[in-house]
């Protein structure tokens, strides 16, 4: 049986009229318009071609074939009488002379209509992902991903980086998320771990003498799913540079990313180098988030002192009060109530508001509590008639969080305050080195424990002696943010074993603990490590932004569901007792289904 083709289903044009051709693909649809007349749509990876059935023999043959069967057709190309300018092949059609079934679809009904699969239930889409991927709208996201990865590889190579793969089976280490563990058959009671990131290996490569490394690296973390995070595994552009500073890392990505976003993105405009740099504390204070969306021109303004002494309980002493001023706002009361409800759901606390009337007085929301301070508030916030003022109040962290969510929703809701048609990059810098853990209540690393603290060993010594608060120590850490989405975290690395020991001492770990938890890195650094820095932008999040998708699962070929289940392959699954015995594992409890 011959399966070769002369053309793809997206290739034929008017210049091919009169040619004898052979096409192969999936029979997408049959539209019968007479006893011996029908239109058939044939689809392959490259596009669609219309077939026109005009005789009894061909009609009988096509009627016997279920939709989505793969078929081979030979026939003659002719010009279409009624052309379709929306299709690349819309000026021609093929009159079939023979048809053969190459792969039969044995079901009369499909789980969903292929071209409308995105309207189907997500669990159904994931179960029949191979059908979902036949939808050109779904398939195009995967093609985009392939093209973006190819462009990244080319750009990194042109910048002198070498692509080096690092191990998948490695040792468990405390890197902030739960490990996926793999039992070691030959070493009873011991486990490998899938890497949360190639962090230690890429730093070891710098110590080994490699100057510029990159990898499209698979990473594995046992985390819950979010709209911008896939559970289980994800991919990142992992990179590291020897003898490099923060500025060196920034220069590479500021050169690599904008052309890729301009070429492949939903929007054709992207920030040019240098990207804006915003200190972490400034980002929180001004935007209510360490992932600011700079397409929005709204900012948080402080009005804590302006309303001091108010009888409104959320304005009580010790609380922080923030305001967002929106000029020329014409939101209705219904729209305002919905926005406030959405803010409360997303931020966990209630926002407040008031408006400025034509005579300069305040009305609506909490206006009566702010009215006594009207003169000071108006002058400080620059209020004019027609302004809407969103207000957040409470303990500082919560007030900033509510303000950040309100800013984001107001920017999207009120015309003129968000330039949606571009990619706005920024660097968030000067992150805290330490924080107080929510669960432990003790000092912990805020981000990456391998980051170089600002001020180096001297600053750590002062903290160890109690001369400064460890929470005031900043790290040479940075985040790359685009349109309010964190694409990556990176840092100038702590390459000095003595400084590393001091950094861990503050979180109650001694030198022996460091040697035990990070033996390879500690020992390697004792042999003369170069200063080095790196970063790892997420490929999945990057492609999600480029495709304009809200869910990261839309740009992953075979994603897991929100519960970290692969419903297509049935993973995770039970295994046989023999397999467990070989791995020296006993299952002592079974979760309820």
C-alpha positions in Angstrom: 0.0 0.0 0.0 1.5 3.3 -1.1 1.4 6.1 1.6 3.6 8.7 0.0 2.1 12.0 -1.0 2.9 14.4 -3.8 1.7 17.5 -1.8 0.6 18.4 1.7 -2.9 19.6 2.5 -1.7 23.2 2.8 0.4 23.3 -0.3 -1.8 23.3 -3.5 -2.4 26.6 -5.3 -3.9 27.8 -8.7 -0.6 27.0 -10.4 -1.3 23.3 -9.7 -4.6 23.3 -11.5 -4.8 20.2 -13.8 -2.1 18.3 -11.9 -2.6 14.7 -10.7 -1.9 14.6 -7.0 -1.9 12.3 -4.0 -2.9 13.7 -0.6 -3.0 12.0 2.8 -4.5 13.1 6.1 -7.5 12.9 8.4 -11.0 13.1 7.0 -12.3 16.1 9.0 -15.8 16.4 7.6 -18.2 15.3 4.9 -21.0 17.6 3.8 -23.5 15.9 1.5 -25.4 18.3 -0.8 -26.9 15.8 -3.2 -27.3 12.2 -4.0 -23.9 12.0 -5.6 -22.4 15.3 -4.6 -20.4 16.2 -1.4 -17.7 18.3 -0.1 -14.9 16.6 2.0 -12.4 18.4 4.1 -9.0 16.6 4.3 -6.6 17.8 7.0 -3.0 17.1 7.8 -0.3 18.9 9.9 0.1 21.6 7.3 -3.5 22.6 6.5 -6.7 21.5 4.8 -7.8 20.8 1.3 -11.3 20.6 -0.1 -12.3 17.5 -2.0 -15.3 17.5 -4.3 -17.2 14.2 -4.7 -19.2 14.0 -7.9 -20.1 10.4 -8.7 -21.8 7.5 -7.1 -18.7 5.3 -6.6 -16.8 8.0 -4.7 -19.9 8.9 -2.7 -20.3 5.4 -1.5 -16.6 5.1 -0.7 -16.6 8.3 1.5 -19.9 7.5 3.2 -18.3 4.3 4.5 -15.5 6.1 6.2 -15.9 7.5 9.7 -14.6 11.1 10.4 -11.0 11.3 11.7 -10.0 8.2 9.8 -6.7 8.7 8.0 -7.1 8.3 4.2 -5.1 8.6 1.0 -6.7 10.3 -2.0 -5.6 10.6 -5.6 -7.2 13.1 -7.9 -7.1 16.1 -10.1 -6.7 19.7 -9.0 -9.1 22.3 -10.4 -10.0 25.9 -9.7 -12.8 26.5 -7.2 -15.8 28.3 -8.4 -16.5 29.7 -4.9 -13.1 30.7 -3.5 -12.3 30.9 0.3 -9.8 33.7 0.9 -9.4 32.6 4.6 -7.7 29.3 3.5 -4.2 29.0 1.9 -5.7 26.4 -0.4 -9.0 28.3 -0.8 -8.6 28.9 -4.6 -8.5 25.2 -5.6 -10.2 21.9 -4.9 -9.4 18.3 -5.7 -11.7 15.9 -7.5 -10.9 12.4 -6.0 -10.5 9.4 -8.3 -9.5 6.9 -5.6 -9.6 6.8 -1.8 -8.1 4.3 0.6 -8.3 4.0 4.3 -4.9 4.1 5.9 -6.0 4.1 9.5 -9.7 3.6 10.4 -11.4 5.5 13.1 -13.6 2.8 14.6 -16.0 5.2 16.4 -19.0 6.9 14.9 -18.9 9.6 17.6 -15.9 11.5 18.9 -15.5 12.6 22.5 -15.6 16.2 21.2 -15.6 18.1 17.9 -11.9 18.4 16.9 -12.0 22.0 15.9 -13.9 23.0 19.0 -12.0 20.8 21.5 -11.0 23.9 23.6 -14.7 24.2 24.5 -14.7 20.7 26.0 -14.2 19.8 29.6 -10.5 19.9 30.4 -10.4 16.4 31.9 -11.9 15.1 28.7 -9.3 17.0 26.6 -6.5 15.6 28.7 -7.8 12.0 28.5 -8.0 12.3 24.7 -5.0 14.6 24.3 -4.0 13.0 21.0 -7.4 14.2 19.6 -7.2 17.6 21.2 -3.8 18.1 19.6 -5.4 17.6 16.1 -7.2 20.9 16.7 -5.0 23.5 14.7 -5.5 26.0 17.5 -4.0 23.6 20.1 -1.4 22.3 17.7 -0.2 25.8 16.9 0.8 26.4 20.5 3.1 23.4 20.4 4.6 24.5 17.1 5.2 27.9 18.7 6.9 26.2 21.6 9.2 24.3 19.2 10.1 27.5 17.3 10.8 29.5 20.5 13.1 26.8 21.9 14.9 26.6 18.6 15.4 30.4 18.5 16.6 30.4 22.1 19.2 27.7 21.4 20.4 29.6 18.4 20.7 32.9 20.3 22.5 31.3 23.3 25.0 29.6 21.0 25.6 32.9 19.2 26.4 34.4 22.6 29.1 31.9 23.3 27.1 29.5 25.5 27.6 25.7 25.3 24.6 23.4 25.8 25.5 20.8 28.4 23.1 18.3 29.8 23.1 17.5 33.5 22.0 14.4 35.4 18.3 13.6 36.0 19.0 11.0 38.8 20.8 12.9 41.5 20.8 13.4 45.3 18.0 15.0 47.3 18.9 18.5 48.6 17.0 21.3 50.4 16.1 23.6 47.5 12.7 24.9 48.6 10.2 22.4 47.1 9.4 18.8 47.6 11.6 16.3 45.8 10.4 13.5 43.6 12.2 10.5 45.0 13.4 7.4 43.0 14.2 4.2 45.0 17.7 2.8 44.3 17.3 -1.0 43.6 21.0 -1.7 44.2 21.1 0.3 47.4 18.2 -0.7 49.7 16.8 2.1 51.7 18.4 4.8 49.6 16.9 7.1 47.0 17.8 9.2 44.1 15.9 12.5 43.6 14.8 14.1 40.3 16.4 17.6 40.1 14.3 20.5 41.2 16.8 22.5 39.0 20.3 21.9 37.7 21.5 24.5 40.3 24.4 22.7 41.8 25.6 21.0 38.6 25.7 24.3 36.7 27.7 25.9 39.5 30.1 22.9 39.4 30.5 23.4 35.7 31.7 26.9 36.4 34.2 25.5 38.9 35.2 22.9 36.3 36.4 25.7 34.0 33.5 26.0 31.6 32.8 29.6 30.9 29.2 29.8 29.6 26.7 27.1 30.0 23.0 26.7 29.0 20.5 24.0 28.8 16.8 23.7 28.1 16.5 21.9 31.4 13.7 19.6 32.7 13.0 20.4 36.4 10.9 18.3 38.8 9.0 19.6 41.8 6.2 18.1 43.8 4.1 21.3 43.8 0.5 22.1 43.5 -0.7 23.4 40.1 -1.5 27.0 39.3 -2.5 28.8 36.2 1.1 29.7 35.5 2.7 26.6 37.0 2.4 22.9 35.9 2.7 20.3 38.6 5.4 17.6 38.3 7.8 18.9 35.7 8.6 22.0 33.8 11.4 23.3 31.5 13.6 26.3 31.9 16.4 28.1 30.0 19.1 27.3 32.5 22.2 29.4 32.1 25.4 30.3 34.1 28.4 32.5 33.4 31.8 32.4 35.0 33.7 35.5 36.0 30.4 37.4 35.6 28.4 40.0 37.5 24.7 40.7 37.7 25.1 43.2 34.8 26.6 40.5 32.6 23.6 38.3 33.1 21.2 41.1 32.4 23.0 42.1 29.2 22.7 38.6 27.8 18.9 38.2 28.4 18.2 41.8 27.4 19.8 40.9 24.0 18.3 37.4 23.7 14.7 37.8 24.7 13.2 41.0 23.1 13.8 39.8 19.5 12.1 36.4 20.4 9.1 38.1 22.0 8.8 40.5 19.0 9.0 37.7 16.5 6.8 35.0 18.1 4.6 36.9 20.5 0.9 37.8 20.3 2.2 41.4 20.6 5.0 42.7 18.4 6.4 45.2 20.8 8.8 44.4 23.7 10.9 46.4 26.1 14.3 47.3 24.7 17.6 47.1 26.7 18.2 48.1 29.3 15.2 46.8 31.2 14.0 48.9 34.1 15.5 47.8 37.5 13.2 48.0 40.6 14.4 47.3 44.1 12.3 44.7 45.8 11.0 47.0 48.6 10.2 49.7 46.1 8.2 47.2 44.0 6.1 46.2 46.9 5.6 49.8 48.1 4.8 51.2 44.6 3.0 48.3 42.9 1.9 46.1 45.8 3.8 43.2 44.2 7.3 41.9 43.5 5.9 41.0 40.0 4.8 44.4 38.8 2.9 44.7 35.5 4.5 47.8 34.0 1.9 48.0 31.3 -0.4 49.6 33.9 0.3 53.2 34.8 -1.4 53.1 38.2 0.7 53.2 41.4 0.1 52.8 45.1 0.4 56.0 47.1 0.8 56.2 50.8 -2.0 57.9 52.8 -1.3 56.4 56.2 -0.4 59.8 57.8 -3.1 61.6 55.9 -5.9 59.8 57.7 -4.3 59.4 61.1 -6.8 59.8 63.8 -9.8 58.6 61.7 -12.5 56.7 63.5 -12.5 54.1 60.7 -11.0 50.9 62.3 -8.9 49.8 59.3 -7.1 53.2 59.5 -6.0 52.5 63.2 -2.5 53.3 64.3 0.0 50.7 63.3 -1.8 49.9 60.1 -0.7 50.9 56.6 -3.1 52.7 54.2 -2.5 52.8 50.5 -4.4 54.6 47.7 -4.7 54.0 44.0 -6.0 57.1 42.1 -7.7 56.4 38.8 -8.5 59.5 36.8 -11.6 59.9 34.6 -13.1 56.7 35.9 -16.7 56.0 34.8 -17.3 52.7 36.6 -20.8 52.1 37.7 -21.6 51.0 41.3 -22.3 47.5 40.1 -18.9 47.4 38.4 -17.2 48.7 41.5 -18.9 46.2 43.8 -17.8 43.3 41.4 -14.2 44.6 41.3 -14.1 44.9 45.1 -15.5 41.3 45.4 -12.9 40.0 43.0 -10.1 41.8 45.0 -11.3 40.3 48.2 -11.3 36.8 46.7 -7.8 37.1 45.3 -6.2 39.0 48.1 -8.1 37.6 51.1 -9.0 41.0 52.5 -11.6 43.7 51.7 -10.7 46.8 49.7 -12.3 50.2 50.1 -13.0 53.1 47.8 -14.5 56.6 47.3 -15.0 59.0 44.4 -14.3 62.7 43.9 -17.4 64.7 43.0 -17.5 67.7 40.7 -17.3 70.1 43.6 -14.3 68.3 45.1 -16.2 66.5 47.9 -15.9 62.8 48.4 -18.8 60.4 47.9 -19.5 56.6 48.0 -17.7 53.8 49.8 -15.8 55.1 52.8 -16.1 58.8 51.8 -17.5 59.8 55.2 -14.4 58.6 57.0 -12.0 60.3 54.5 -14.0 63.6 54.1 -12.7 65.1 57.4 -9.2 64.8 55.9 -10.3 66.0 52.4 -7.9 69.0 52.1 -4.8 67.0 53.0 -5.8 63.9 51.0 -6.7 65.9 47.9 -3.4 67.8 47.9 -1.2 64.8 48.6 -2.9 62.5 46.1 -3.4 65.1 43.4 -7.2 64.4 43.3 -9.5 66.0 40.7 -13.2 65.7 40.0 -14.0 62.3 38.4 -11.2 60.5 40.2 -11.9 57.0 41.7 -9.7 56.2 44.7 -9.2 52.6 45.7 -8.0 52.1 49.2 -6.3 49.2 51.0 -5.7 49.2 54.8 -4.4 46.8 57.4 -1.1 45.3 58.5 1.5 46.3 56.0 1.9 43.0 54.1 -1.8 42.6 53.7 -2.4 46.3 52.7 0.2 45.9 50.0 -1.2 42.7 48.7 -4.7 44.1 48.5 -3.4 47.2 46.8 -1.4 45.1 44.3 -4.5 43.1 43.3 -6.7 46.2 43.1 -4.1 47.9 40.9 -4.0 45.0 38.5 -7.8 44.7 38.2 -8.3 48.4 37.9 -5.7 48.6 35.2 -7.5 45.9 33.2 -11.0 47.4 33.9 -10.6 51.1 33.3 -9.8 52.2 29.7 -6.6 54.2 29.2 -4.6 52.8 32.1 -3.1 49.7 30.6 -1.1 49.3 27.4 -2.1 45.7 26.7 -0.4 45.4 23.3 3.2 44.9 24.4 5.6 42.9 26.5 6.9 45.0 29.4 10.1 43.6 31.0 11.7 44.6 34.3 14.2 43.4 36.8 13.3 43.2 40.4 16.6 43.4 42.4 17.9 43.5 46.0 15.8 40.8 47.4 16.0 40.0 51.2 18.6 37.3 51.9 16.5 36.0 54.8 12.9 35.9 56.0 10.9 34.5 58.9 9.4 31.2 57.9 5.6 31.0 58.1 5.6 27.5 59.5 8.8 27.5 61.6 8.6 31.1 62.9 12.4 31.1 62.6 15.0 32.7 60.2 15.1 31.0 56.8 16.6 31.8 53.4 14.2 33.9 51.4 15.2 32.7 48.0 18.3 30.8 46.9 20.7 29.8 49.7 23.6 29.9 47.2 23.3 33.6 46.5 26.0 36.1 47.4 24.9 38.4 50.3 25.3 42.1 49.7 28.4 43.2 51.5 29.8 39.6 51.6 31.3 38.1 54.7 31.5 41.4 56.6 27.8 41.9 56.5 27.2 38.3 57.7 29.7 38.7 60.5 27.8 41.8 61.7 24.6 39.8 61.7 26.2 36.9 63.5 27.5 39.3 66.2 24.0 40.8 66.6 25.0 44.2 65.3 22.4 44.2 62.5 19.1 42.4 61.9 19.6 39.6 59.4 16.3 40.6 57.9 18.0 43.8 56.6 20.6 41.8 54.6 19.9 41.9 50.9 21.2 39.3 48.4 22.5 39.7 44.9 19.3 38.0 43.7 17.1 39.2 40.9 13.8 38.3 39.2 12.9 38.8 35.6 9.3 39.9 35.3 7.2 40.3 32.1 3.6 41.6 32.1 3.2 40.8 35.8 4.5 37.2 35.4 7.7 36.1 37.0 9.7 34.5 34.3 12.8 33.7 36.3 14.9 34.0 39.4 18.6 34.3 39.4 21.6 35.4 41.4 25.3 36.2 41.7 26.4 33.0 43.4 28.2 32.5 46.7 31.3 30.9 45.5 33.4 31.2 48.7 33.0 28.3 51.1 33.7 30.5 54.1 31.0 32.9 53.2 28.7 30.0 52.5 29.3 28.6 56.0 28.5 32.0 57.6 25.3 32.4 55.5 24.1 29.0 56.8 25.1 29.7 60.3 22.4 32.3 60.6 19.8 29.7 59.8 21.2 27.4 62.5 23.3 25.1 60.3 27.0 24.7 61.0 29.9 23.9 58.7 29.4 20.1 59.1 25.8 20.5 58.0 26.8 22.4 54.9 29.4 19.8 54.1 26.8 17.0 54.5 24.0 18.7 52.6 26.2 20.1 49.7 29.3 18.0 49.7 30.2 18.3 46.0 29.7 22.1 45.9 31.5 22.8 49.2 34.5 20.7 48.2 34.6 22.1 44.7 34.6 25.6 46.0 37.6 24.8 48.1 39.6 24.2 44.9 39.3 27.8 43.6 35.9 28.6 42.2 35.5 31.6 39.9 32.9 34.3 40.7 29.8 33.3 38.7 26.2 34.2 38.1 23.2 32.9 36.4 19.4 32.7 35.9 16.8 30.3 34.5 13.8 31.8 32.7 10.8 29.3 32.5 10.2 28.1 29.0 6.6 27.1 29.8 5.7 30.6 31.2 7.5 32.3 28.4 5.6 30.4 25.7 2.3 31.0 27.7 2.9 34.7 27.5 3.9 34.6 23.8 0.7 32.6 23.0 -1.5 34.9 25.0 -2.8 31.9 27.0 -4.1 32.0 30.6 -3.3 28.4 31.5 0.1 26.9 31.2 -1.4 23.5 30.2 -2.3 25.0 26.8 1.3 25.1 25.7 2.5 21.8 27.1 2.1 18.8 24.7 1.0 16.3 27.4 0.2 18.1 30.6 -0.9 16.7 33.9 -4.1 17.9 35.5 -4.4 20.1 38.6 -4.0 17.1 40.8 -0.7 16.1 39.2 -2.3 13.2 37.4 -1.6 12.1 33.8 -5.1 10.9 32.9 -4.0 9.9 29.4 -1.4 7.4 30.6 -3.0 6.7 33.9 -0.1 8.0 36.1 0.6 7.8 38.9 -0.4 4.1 39.0 0.0 1.1 41.2 2.8 -1.3 40.5 3.2 -5.0 41.1 4.4 -6.6 44.3 7.4 -7.9 42.5 8.5 -4.4 41.5 8.1 -3.3 45.1 10.1 -6.2 46.4 12.9 -5.5 43.9 13.1 -2.0 45.3 12.8 -3.0 48.9 9.7 -1.0 49.4 6.6 -1.9 51.5 3.3 0.0 51.0 1.9 0.5 54.5 -1.1 2.7 53.7 -3.3 3.3 50.8 -5.1 6.6 50.1 -8.8 6.5 49.6 -9.9 6.9 46.0 
